[in-house]
Amino acid sequence: MTTIRYFAGAAQAAGTETTEVRPRAGQDLGSLAADLGARNADLAKVLAVASFVVDGTVTSDRALVIDDAAAIDVLPPFAGG
């Protein structure tokens, strides 16, 4: 199982701060994001522009295979200054 942790606006869109998923064998980050967003249009919008941290490593590589990841953090774009 992989723990998905949502932060800030991602948590608001998801309606939760965490969820557990079981990625398919060979599944990549992009297809996991698509699966998560398929059930929630607001979350899909956030996931399209989010940054990800997979097991402590920041990545923008949506082709990254995540089938054995323990944790994925979803970080929406932050505003501020």
Buried (B, 14 or more C-beta within 10 A) or exposed (E): EBEBBBBBBBBBBBEEEEEEBEBEEEBBBBBBBBBBBEEBEBBBBBBEEBBBBBEEEEBEEBEBBBEEBEEBBBBBEEEEE
